[in-house]
Structures are given as C-alpha cells and as structure tokens.
Amino acid sequence: MLAASVRQAYATHFGDACASQAHISAVIGLGTPLDALVEETAQRPTDLIVVANPPHTSRRRAGHESLGTLLHAAAAPLLIVPAH
C-alpha cells in the first residue's frame, strides 16, 4: 500500500512513464526522522523524498522546522503530503 501511494505521488510529480520505471523503497532508520533521512539520502541515489506532514498543529509546527532543514540538507526534491 505504501509503495502504491508513493508511486502515485511520484507519477503526479514526474509523470506516469517515469513512475512506472522508478525504484521505490521504504526505509526504516534509527534516530530522529531528520537525521535518518539525511543519512539515507547521502548513502543512496535519491530522486525524490516523500514525507508525510503531521495533521496536528503542535506537531505540524515542529515538523515545519525539520522539513525546512531537510529541504536544505537533502540533494533531492522534497514532496510533502498530508498524513492520514
């Protein structure tokens, strides 16, 4: 289910032809989400980072700071989707 959702977001951003050829992987890392994402993107080629933004206001505010840091630290485009 996660891969299908990510593939749909990828297709929206890059088009269906690219999405059908994309290698999509989900990774579980240790540490803060920000540190794990930055480390992961440094270790493997990354075309797009998809991140779910928390729906609650206090977590959303904290998430904005982390997403801003990630946006500047990562070498790939960042697609932010609402968390369900």
Biopython code that builds the backbone (N, CA, C, O; Angstrom):
import numpy as np
from Bio.PDB.StructureBuilder import StructureBuilder

atoms = [
    (1, "MET", "N", (0.822, -1.189, 0.000)),
    (1, "MET", "CA", (0.000, 0.000, 0.000)),
    (1, "MET", "C", (0.872, 1.261, 0.000)),
    (1, "MET", "O", (0.589, 2.207, -0.735)),
    (2, "LEU", "N", (1.925, 1.280, 0.815)),
    (2, "LEU", "CA", (2.802, 2.440, 0.860)),
    (2, "LEU", "C", (3.447, 2.680, -0.496)),
    (2, "LEU", "O", (3.484, 3.814, -0.975)),
    (3, "ALA", "N", (3.953, 1.625, -1.114)),
    (3, "ALA", "CA", (4.606, 1.784, -2.410)),
    (3, "ALA", "C", (3.631, 2.322, -3.452)),
    (3, "ALA", "O", (4.018, 3.140, -4.287)),
    (4, "ALA", "N", (2.380, 1.881, -3.419)),
    (4, "ALA", "CA", (1.386, 2.371, -4.381)),
    (4, "ALA", "C", (1.112, 3.857, -4.171)),
    (4, "ALA", "O", (0.983, 4.605, -5.140)),
    (5, "SER", "N", (1.023, 4.286, -2.924)),
    (5, "SER", "CA", (0.794, 5.707, -2.626)),
    (5, "SER", "C", (1.985, 6.553, -3.060)),
    (5, "SER", "O", (1.812, 7.634, -3.622)),
    (6, "VAL", "N", (3.177, 6.066, -2.801)),
    (6, "VAL", "CA", (4.379, 6.791, -3.196)),
    (6, "VAL", "C", (4.496, 6.838, -4.715)),
    (6, "VAL", "O", (4.858, 7.870, -5.281)),
    (7, "ARG", "N", (4.189, 5.721, -5.375)),
    (7, "ARG", "CA", (4.242, 5.686, -6.835)),
    (7, "ARG", "C", (3.245, 6.681, -7.435)),
    (7, "ARG", "O", (3.550, 7.324, -8.439)),
    (8, "GLN", "N", (2.061, 6.814, -6.838)),
    (8, "GLN", "CA", (1.065, 7.769, -7.329)),
    (8, "GLN", "C", (1.582, 9.203, -7.163)),
    (8, "GLN", "O", (1.438, 10.025, -8.068)),
    (9, "ALA", "N", (2.179, 9.497, -6.016)),
    (9, "ALA", "CA", (2.745, 10.832, -5.804)),
    (9, "ALA", "C", (3.885, 11.088, -6.786)),
    (9, "ALA", "O", (4.017, 12.190, -7.317)),
    (10, "TYR", "N", (4.696, 10.083, -7.021)),
    (10, "TYR", "CA", (5.810, 10.196, -7.968)),
    (10, "TYR", "C", (5.277, 10.475, -9.371)),
    (10, "TYR", "O", (5.812, 11.320, -10.088)),
    (11, "ALA", "N", (4.222, 9.759, -9.757)),
    (11, "ALA", "CA", (3.622, 9.946, -11.081)),
    (11, "ALA", "C", (3.061, 11.353, -11.228)),
    (11, "ALA", "O", (3.162, 11.948, -12.301)),
    (12, "THR", "N", (2.479, 11.883, -10.183)),
    (12, "THR", "CA", (1.950, 13.244, -10.219)),
    (12, "THR", "C", (3.065, 14.248, -10.462)),
    (12, "THR", "O", (2.888, 15.225, -11.189)),
    (13, "HIS", "N", (4.202, 14.001, -9.854)),
    (13, "HIS", "CA", (5.328, 14.934, -9.954)),
    (13, "HIS", "C", (6.129, 14.754, -11.252)),
    (13, "HIS", "O", (6.502, 15.736, -11.895)),
    (14, "PHE", "N", (6.393, 13.489, -11.636)),
    (14, "PHE", "CA", (7.291, 13.208, -12.753)),
    (14, "PHE", "C", (6.604, 12.631, -13.988)),
    (14, "PHE", "O", (7.220, 12.566, -15.052)),
    (15, "GLY", "N", (5.348, 12.213, -13.873)),
    (15, "GLY", "CA", (4.638, 11.604, -14.996)),
    (15, "GLY", "C", (4.598, 10.088, -14.887)),
    (15, "GLY", "O", (5.444, 9.473, -14.238)),
    (16, "ASP", "N", (3.593, 9.497, -15.535)),
    (16, "ASP", "CA", (3.376, 8.049, -15.441)),
    (16, "ASP", "C", (4.536, 7.234, -16.012)),
    (16, "ASP", "O", (4.881, 6.187, -15.463)),
    (17, "ALA", "N", (5.132, 7.692, -17.091)),
    (17, "ALA", "CA", (6.225, 6.930, -17.706)),
    (17, "ALA", "C", (7.407, 6.786, -16.758)),
    (17, "ALA", "O", (7.981, 5.704, -16.633)),
    (18, "CYS", "N", (7.764, 7.865, -16.099)),
    (18, "CYS", "CA", (8.881, 7.801, -15.142)),
    (18, "CYS", "C", (8.506, 6.974, -13.915)),
    (18, "CYS", "O", (9.327, 6.218, -13.396)),
    (19, "ALA", "N", (7.272, 7.119, -13.459)),
    (19, "ALA", "CA", (6.835, 6.394, -12.261)),
    (19, "ALA", "C", (6.848, 4.889, -12.489)),
    (19, "ALA", "O", (7.173, 4.127, -11.579)),
    (20, "SER", "N", (6.497, 4.454, -13.698)),
    (20, "SER", "CA", (6.475, 3.016, -13.972)),
    (20, "SER", "C", (7.885, 2.422, -13.979)),
    (20, "SER", "O", (8.040, 1.215, -13.793)),
    (21, "GLN", "N", (8.909, 3.244, -14.188)),
    (21, "GLN", "CA", (10.294, 2.776, -14.210)),
    (21, "GLN", "C", (11.034, 3.037, -12.899)),
    (21, "GLN", "O", (12.181, 2.622, -12.736)),
    (22, "ALA", "N", (10.378, 3.723, -11.972)),
    (22, "ALA", "CA", (11.049, 4.127, -10.728)),
    (22, "ALA", "C", (11.233, 2.959, -9.778)),
    (22, "ALA", "O", (10.385, 2.072, -9.679)),
    (23, "HIS", "N", (12.347, 2.979, -9.090)),
    (23, "HIS", "CA", (12.589, 2.042, -7.990)),
    (23, "HIS", "C", (12.198, 2.773, -6.706)),
    (23, "HIS", "O", (12.815, 3.774, -6.345)),
    (24, "ILE", "N", (11.189, 2.277, -6.031)),
    (24, "ILE", "CA", (10.690, 2.934, -4.818)),
    (24, "ILE", "C", (10.994, 2.032, -3.640)),
    (24, "ILE", "O", (10.677, 0.843, -3.656)),
    (25, "SER", "N", (11.609, 2.606, -2.621)),
    (25, "SER", "CA", (11.917, 1.816, -1.429)),
    (25, "SER", "C", (11.495, 2.579, -0.190)),
    (25, "SER", "O", (11.583, 3.805, -0.127)),
    (26, "ALA", "N", (11.037, 1.827, 0.787)),
    (26, "ALA", "CA", (10.711, 2.395, 2.095)),
    (26, "ALA", "C", (11.813, 1.947, 3.044)),
    (26, "ALA", "O", (12.200, 0.778, 3.054)),
    (27, "VAL", "N", (12.306, 2.869, 3.828)),
    (27, "VAL", "CA", (13.434, 2.578, 4.711)),
    (27, "VAL", "C", (13.072, 2.973, 6.129)),
    (27, "VAL", "O", (12.467, 4.020, 6.359)),
    (28, "ILE", "N", (13.443, 2.133, 7.072)),
    (28, "ILE", "CA", (13.260, 2.446, 8.484)),
    (28, "ILE", "C", (14.640, 2.749, 9.044)),
    (28, "ILE", "O", (15.553, 1.930, 8.944)),
    (29, "GLY", "N", (14.788, 3.936, 9.637)),
    (29, "GLY", "CA", (16.077, 4.340, 10.184)),
    (29, "GLY", "C", (15.995, 4.575, 11.674)),
    (29, "GLY", "O", (14.908, 4.698, 12.239)),
    (30, "LEU", "N", (17.140, 4.637, 12.299)),
    (30, "LEU", "CA", (17.221, 4.912, 13.732)),
    (30, "LEU", "C", (17.593, 6.372, 13.952)),
    (30, "LEU", "O", (18.295, 6.966, 13.133)),
    (31, "GLY", "N", (17.134, 6.943, 15.035)),
    (31, "GLY", "CA", (17.432, 8.338, 15.348)),
    (31, "GLY", "C", (16.247, 9.220, 15.013)),
    (31, "GLY", "O", (15.127, 8.737, 14.846)),
    (32, "THR", "N", (16.495, 10.496, 14.915)),
    (32, "THR", "CA", (15.410, 11.414, 14.564)),
    (32, "THR", "C", (15.074, 11.228, 13.085)),
    (32, "THR", "O", (15.948, 10.851, 12.304)),
    (33, "PRO", "N", (13.836, 11.483, 12.688)),
    (33, "PRO", "CA", (13.483, 11.341, 11.276)),
    (33, "PRO", "C", (14.380, 12.185, 10.369)),
    (33, "PRO", "O", (14.781, 11.737, 9.295)),
    (34, "LEU", "N", (14.687, 13.393, 10.801)),
    (34, "LEU", "CA", (15.533, 14.268, 10.003)),
    (34, "LEU", "C", (16.910, 13.654, 9.785)),
    (34, "LEU", "O", (17.387, 13.583, 8.652)),
    (35, "ASP", "N", (17.548, 13.211, 10.862)),
    (35, "ASP", "CA", (18.885, 12.615, 10.748)),
    (35, "ASP", "C", (18.865, 11.363, 9.879)),
    (35, "ASP", "O", (19.761, 11.161, 9.059)),
    (36, "ALA", "N", (17.837, 10.514, 10.056)),
    (36, "ALA", "CA", (17.743, 9.280, 9.281)),
    (36, "ALA", "C", (17.559, 9.579, 7.797)),
    (36, "ALA", "O", (18.170, 8.917, 6.958)),
    (37, "LEU", "N", (16.729, 10.561, 7.458)),
    (37, "LEU", "CA", (16.504, 10.907, 6.053)),
    (37, "LEU", "C", (17.750, 11.499, 5.405)),
    (37, "LEU", "O", (18.090, 11.149, 4.275)),
    (38, "VAL", "N", (18.421, 12.379, 6.105)),
    (38, "VAL", "CA", (19.638, 12.981, 5.556)),
    (38, "VAL", "C", (20.707, 11.908, 5.351)),
    (38, "VAL", "O", (21.375, 11.889, 4.317)),
    (39, "GLU", "N", (20.870, 11.021, 6.323)),
    (39, "GLU", "CA", (21.855, 9.943, 6.202)),
    (39, "GLU", "C", (21.502, 9.019, 5.038)),
    (39, "GLU", "O", (22.373, 8.646, 4.252)),
    (40, "GLU", "N", (20.242, 8.657, 4.930)),
    (40, "GLU", "CA", (19.806, 7.741, 3.871)),
    (40, "GLU", "C", (20.016, 8.348, 2.485)),
    (40, "GLU", "O", (20.469, 7.654, 1.574)),
    (41, "THR", "N", (19.698, 9.618, 2.312)),
    (41, "THR", "CA", (19.869, 10.251, 1.000)),
    (41, "THR", "C", (21.341, 10.437, 0.649)),
    (41, "THR", "O", (21.693, 10.530, -0.527)),
    (42, "ALA", "N", (22.196, 10.491, 1.662)),
    (42, "ALA", "CA", (23.628, 10.591, 1.407)),
    (42, "ALA", "C", (24.208, 9.232, 0.986)),
    (42, "ALA", "O", (25.220, 9.180, 0.287)),
    (43, "GLN", "N", (23.569, 8.140, 1.410)),
    (43, "GLN", "CA", (24.111, 6.803, 1.151)),
    (43, "GLN", "C", (23.621, 6.178, -0.156)),
    (43, "GLN", "O", (24.291, 5.296, -0.692)),
    (44, "ARG", "N", (22.481, 6.605, -0.678)),
    (44, "ARG", "CA", (21.965, 6.002, -1.912)),
    (44, "ARG", "C", (21.398, 7.070, -2.829)),
    (44, "ARG", "O", (20.914, 8.099, -2.355)),
    (45, "PRO", "N", (21.451, 6.841, -4.136)),
    (45, "PRO", "CA", (20.912, 7.828, -5.069)),
    (45, "PRO", "C", (19.422, 8.035, -4.814)),
    (45, "PRO", "O", (18.668, 7.072, -4.681)),
    (46, "THR", "N", (19.011, 9.274, -4.749)),
    (46, "THR", "CA", (17.629, 9.615, -4.427)),
    (46, "THR", "C", (17.134, 10.674, -5.399)),
    (46, "THR", "O", (17.753, 11.726, -5.557)),
    (47, "ASP", "N", (16.015, 10.387, -6.046)),
    (47, "ASP", "CA", (15.420, 11.342, -6.976)),
    (47, "ASP", "C", (14.342, 12.193, -6.325)),
    (47, "ASP", "O", (14.117, 13.333, -6.729)),
    (48, "LEU", "N", (13.676, 11.639, -5.316)),
    (48, "LEU", "CA", (12.568, 12.327, -4.677)),
    (48, "LEU", "C", (12.394, 11.807, -3.264)),
    (48, "LEU", "O", (12.450, 10.599, -3.035)),
    (49, "ILE", "N", (12.184, 12.703, -2.320)),
    (49, "ILE", "CA", (11.889, 12.331, -0.937)),
    (49, "ILE", "C", (10.434, 12.690, -0.682)),
    (49, "ILE", "O", (10.026, 13.834, -0.883)),
    (50, "VAL", "N", (9.646, 11.706, -0.235)),
    (50, "VAL", "CA", (8.237, 11.934, 0.084)),
    (50, "VAL", "C", (8.089, 11.847, 1.590)),
    (50, "VAL", "O", (8.468, 10.847, 2.201)),
    (51, "VAL", "N", (7.530, 12.908, 2.199)),
    (51, "VAL", "CA", (7.383, 12.984, 3.644)),
    (51, "VAL", "C", (5.936, 13.329, 3.969)),
    (51, "VAL", "O", (5.348, 14.213, 3.347)),
    (52, "ALA", "N", (5.366, 12.629, 4.945)),
    (52, "ALA", "CA", (4.015, 12.950, 5.418)),
    (52, "ALA", "C", (4.121, 13.996, 6.517)),
    (52, "ALA", "O", (4.925, 13.863, 7.440)),
    (53, "ASN", "N", (3.305, 15.033, 6.411)),
    (53, "ASN", "CA", (3.290, 16.112, 7.395)),
    (53, "ASN", "C", (2.203, 15.815, 8.429)),
    (53, "ASN", "O", (1.069, 15.531, 8.043)),
    (54, "PRO", "N", (2.506, 15.871, 9.724)),
    (54, "PRO", "CA", (1.513, 15.549, 10.756)),
    (54, "PRO", "C", (0.319, 16.504, 10.725)),
    (54, "PRO", "O", (0.476, 17.692, 10.444)),
    (55, "PRO", "N", (-0.880, 15.976, 11.016)),
    (55, "PRO", "CA", (-2.080, 16.802, 10.945)),
    (55, "PRO", "C", (-2.295, 17.727, 12.145)),
    (55, "PRO", "O", (-3.000, 18.729, 12.024)),
    (56, "HIS", "N", (-1.705, 17.412, 13.292)),
    (56, "HIS", "CA", (-1.966, 18.198, 14.498)),
    (56, "HIS", "C", (-1.087, 19.437, 14.546)),
    (56, "HIS", "O", (0.081, 19.389, 14.162)),
    (57, "THR", "N", (-1.639, 20.534, 15.010)),
    (57, "THR", "CA", (-0.984, 21.839, 14.937)),
    (57, "THR", "C", (0.370, 21.872, 15.642)),
    (57, "THR", "O", (1.339, 22.362, 15.061)),
    (58, "SER", "N", (0.472, 21.372, 16.869)),
    (58, "SER", "CA", (1.748, 21.456, 17.585)),
    (58, "SER", "C", (2.812, 20.614, 16.899)),
    (58, "SER", "O", (3.959, 21.044, 16.777)),
    (59, "ARG", "N", (2.446, 19.420, 16.449)),
    (59, "ARG", "CA", (3.410, 18.573, 15.731)),
    (59, "ARG", "C", (3.709, 19.153, 14.363)),
    (59, "ARG", "O", (4.833, 19.038, 13.873)),
    (60, "ARG", "N", (2.718, 19.777, 13.737)),
    (60, "ARG", "CA", (2.933, 20.371, 12.414)),
    (60, "ARG", "C", (3.962, 21.488, 12.504)),
    (60, "ARG", "O", (4.846, 21.587, 11.654)),
    (61, "ARG", "N", (3.853, 22.338, 13.536)),
    (61, "ARG", "CA", (4.798, 23.448, 13.690)),
    (61, "ARG", "C", (6.217, 22.917, 13.855)),
    (61, "ARG", "O", (7.150, 23.428, 13.235)),
    (62, "ALA", "N", (6.382, 21.897, 14.686)),
    (62, "ALA", "CA", (7.713, 21.305, 14.867)),
    (62, "ALA", "C", (8.173, 20.641, 13.579)),
    (62, "ALA", "O", (9.358, 20.670, 13.248)),
    (63, "GLY", "N", (7.228, 20.040, 12.848)),
    (63, "GLY", "CA", (7.563, 19.389, 11.592)),
    (63, "GLY", "C", (8.053, 20.358, 10.543)),
    (63, "GLY", "O", (8.919, 20.012, 9.741)),
    (64, "HIS", "N", (7.514, 21.574, 10.531)),
    (64, "HIS", "CA", (7.949, 22.573, 9.554)),
    (64, "HIS", "C", (9.431, 22.893, 9.715)),
    (64, "HIS", "O", (10.141, 23.048, 8.722)),
    (65, "GLU", "N", (9.898, 22.993, 10.948)),
    (65, "GLU", "CA", (11.316, 23.282, 11.176)),
    (65, "GLU", "C", (12.180, 22.147, 10.638)),
    (65, "GLU", "O", (13.191, 22.393, 9.981)),
    (66, "SER", "N", (11.785, 20.901, 10.916)),
    (66, "SER", "CA", (12.549, 19.752, 10.425)),
    (66, "SER", "C", (12.508, 19.669, 8.919)),
    (66, "SER", "O", (13.526, 19.377, 8.291)),
    (67, "LEU", "N", (11.345, 19.922, 8.316)),
    (67, "LEU", "CA", (11.228, 19.855, 6.863)),
    (67, "LEU", "C", (12.066, 20.933, 6.194)),
    (67, "LEU", "O", (12.657, 20.699, 5.140)),
    (68, "GLY", "N", (12.121, 22.111, 6.800)),
    (68, "GLY", "CA", (12.968, 23.173, 6.263)),
    (68, "GLY", "C", (14.431, 22.783, 6.290)),
    (68, "GLY", "O", (15.166, 23.036, 5.336)),
    (69, "THR", "N", (14.853, 22.168, 7.381)),
    (69, "THR", "CA", (16.230, 21.699, 7.496)),
    (69, "THR", "C", (16.497, 20.602, 6.471)),
    (69, "THR", "O", (17.541, 20.593, 5.820)),
    (70, "LEU", "N", (15.545, 19.676, 6.331)),
    (70, "LEU", "CA", (15.699, 18.598, 5.356)),
    (70, "LEU", "C", (15.774, 19.155, 3.944)),
    (70, "LEU", "O", (16.581, 18.693, 3.137)),
    (71, "LEU", "N", (14.955, 20.127, 3.643)),
    (71, "LEU", "CA", (14.939, 20.729, 2.319)),
    (71, "LEU", "C", (16.316, 21.277, 1.950)),
    (71, "LEU", "O", (16.745, 21.164, 0.801)),
    (72, "HIS", "N", (17.001, 21.866, 2.917)),
    (72, "HIS", "CA", (18.326, 22.432, 2.658)),
    (72, "HIS", "C", (19.432, 21.382, 2.708)),
    (72, "HIS", "O", (20.468, 21.553, 2.066)),
    (73, "ALA", "N", (19.229, 20.291, 3.465)),
    (73, "ALA", "CA", (20.286, 19.292, 3.645)),
    (73, "ALA", "C", (20.265, 18.208, 2.564)),
    (73, "ALA", "O", (21.312, 17.658, 2.222)),
    (74, "ALA", "N", (19.105, 17.903, 2.033)),
    (74, "ALA", "CA", (18.998, 16.798, 1.075)),
    (74, "ALA", "C", (19.296, 17.282, -0.344)),
    (74, "ALA", "O", (19.066, 18.441, -0.691)),
    (75, "ALA", "N", (19.807, 16.374, -1.135)),
    (75, "ALA", "CA", (20.159, 16.710, -2.518)),
    (75, "ALA", "C", (19.045, 16.344, -3.497)),
    (75, "ALA", "O", (19.246, 16.411, -4.710)),
    (76, "ALA", "N", (17.883, 15.962, -2.991)),
    (76, "ALA", "CA", (16.760, 15.554, -3.846)),
    (76, "ALA", "C", (15.557, 16.441, -3.559)),
    (76, "ALA", "O", (15.462, 17.030, -2.482)),
    (77, "PRO", "N", (14.631, 16.542, -4.522)),
    (77, "PRO", "CA", (13.400, 17.301, -4.275)),
    (77, "PRO", "C", (12.590, 16.683, -3.139)),
    (77, "PRO", "O", (12.651, 15.475, -2.909)),
    (78, "LEU", "N", (11.847, 17.504, -2.444)),
    (78, "LEU", "CA", (11.059, 17.079, -1.302)),
    (78, "LEU", "C", (9.585, 17.269, -1.615)),
    (78, "LEU", "O", (9.156, 18.380, -1.929)),
    (79, "LEU", "N", (8.791, 16.179, -1.533)),
    (79, "LEU", "CA", (7.350, 16.234, -1.748)),
    (79, "LEU", "C", (6.691, 15.988, -0.397)),
    (79, "LEU", "O", (6.870, 14.928, 0.203)),
    (80, "ILE", "N", (5.933, 16.964, 0.077)),
    (80, "ILE", "CA", (5.268, 16.869, 1.378)),
    (80, "ILE", "C", (3.794, 16.557, 1.143)),
    (80, "ILE", "O", (3.095, 17.286, 0.439)),
    (81, "VAL", "N", (3.332, 15.455, 1.747)),
    (81, "VAL", "CA", (1.938, 15.036, 1.606)),
    (81, "VAL", "C", (1.284, 15.045, 2.985)),
    (81, "VAL", "O", (1.970, 14.870, 3.991)),
    (82, "PRO", "N", (-0.038, 15.248, 3.045)),
    (82, "PRO", "CA", (-0.712, 15.231, 4.346)),
    (82, "PRO", "C", (-0.752, 13.813, 4.912)),
    (82, "PRO", "O", (-0.972, 12.849, 4.180)),
    (83, "ALA", "N", (-0.537, 13.698, 6.214)),
    (83, "ALA", "CA", (-0.634, 12.404, 6.879)),
    (83, "ALA", "C", (-2.103, 12.066, 7.068)),
    (83, "ALA", "O", (-2.924, 12.956, 7.292)),
    (84, "HIS", "N", (-2.440, 10.787, 6.981)),
    (84, "HIS", "CA", (-3.830, 10.362, 7.157)),
    (84, "HIS", "C", (-4.009, 9.724, 8.497)),
    (84, "HIS", "O", (-5.113, 9.299, 8.836)),
]
sb = StructureBuilder()
sb.init_structure("model")
sb.init_model(0)
sb.init_chain("A")
sb.init_seg("    ")
for serial, (resi, resn, name, xyz) in enumerate(atoms, 1):
    if name == "N":
        sb.init_residue(resn, " ", resi, " ")
    sb.init_atom(name, np.array(xyz, "f"), 0.0, 1.0, " ", f" {name:<3s}", serial, name[0])
structure = sb.get_structure()
